[in-house]
Amino acid sequence: MPDTPPALVLLIALAFGYLLGSVPFGLILTRFAGTKDLRSIGSGNIGATNVLRTGRKDLAAATLLLDALKGTAAVLVARHFAGETAAMAAAVGAFLGHIAPVWLRFKGGKGVATFLGVTIGLFWPAAIAFAVVWLGAAYFTRYSSLSALMASVATVVAAMALGNNNLAVLLAVLAILLWLKHHENIRRLLEGTEGKIGAKG
């Protein structure tokens, strides 16, 4: 976009990322599969964790993958056409689109998969840090939410440690939003009532 004003380029990238990020794959997949409306079960969330509560592990895995890929795709497309700053704007848009999609009255997912997806597109070493910390925390604590919270912080630390300070700031902003979306999980963790991975009921 050589003749487009820089501010407009960023706005377009942000809007593109938002539209892509706002596609509610969990809701779409479960509707096509004929399961109950995700918003009426469990947490009412549209993400993979709530999809798993329908009893369909295949749909949960597909939701996780697609929610991540839409973040990665937004970043890669924006970078291809408009450069790195636009890619960062698209990352913000994709994350916001997932957690607050206009189509669902701004009631979206908690953003973990999309956070990972945009991190893969922006700076894959930080995404590896996310995966390693998530897996380690999940193994030792059995709390998916705590693992995601710790992993989001790890991406910021990794970006800073590897000298990518601008990205570290962006990831820190997204991580704060992710933590805010997990406020109920944090409350349950503090109370000792948060459900563990693999727990029945």
Buried (B, 14 or more C-beta within 10 A) or exposed (E): EEEEEEEEBBBBBBBBBBBBBBBBBBBBBBEEEEBEEBBEBBBEBBBBBBBBBBEBEEBBEBBBBBBBBBBBBBBBBBBEBBBEBBBBBBBBBBBBBBBBBEEBEEBBBBBBBBBBBBBBBBBEBBBBBBBEBBEBBBEEBBBBBBBBBBBBBBBBBBBBEBEBEEBBBBBBEBBEBBBEBBEEBBEBBEEEEBBEEEEEE
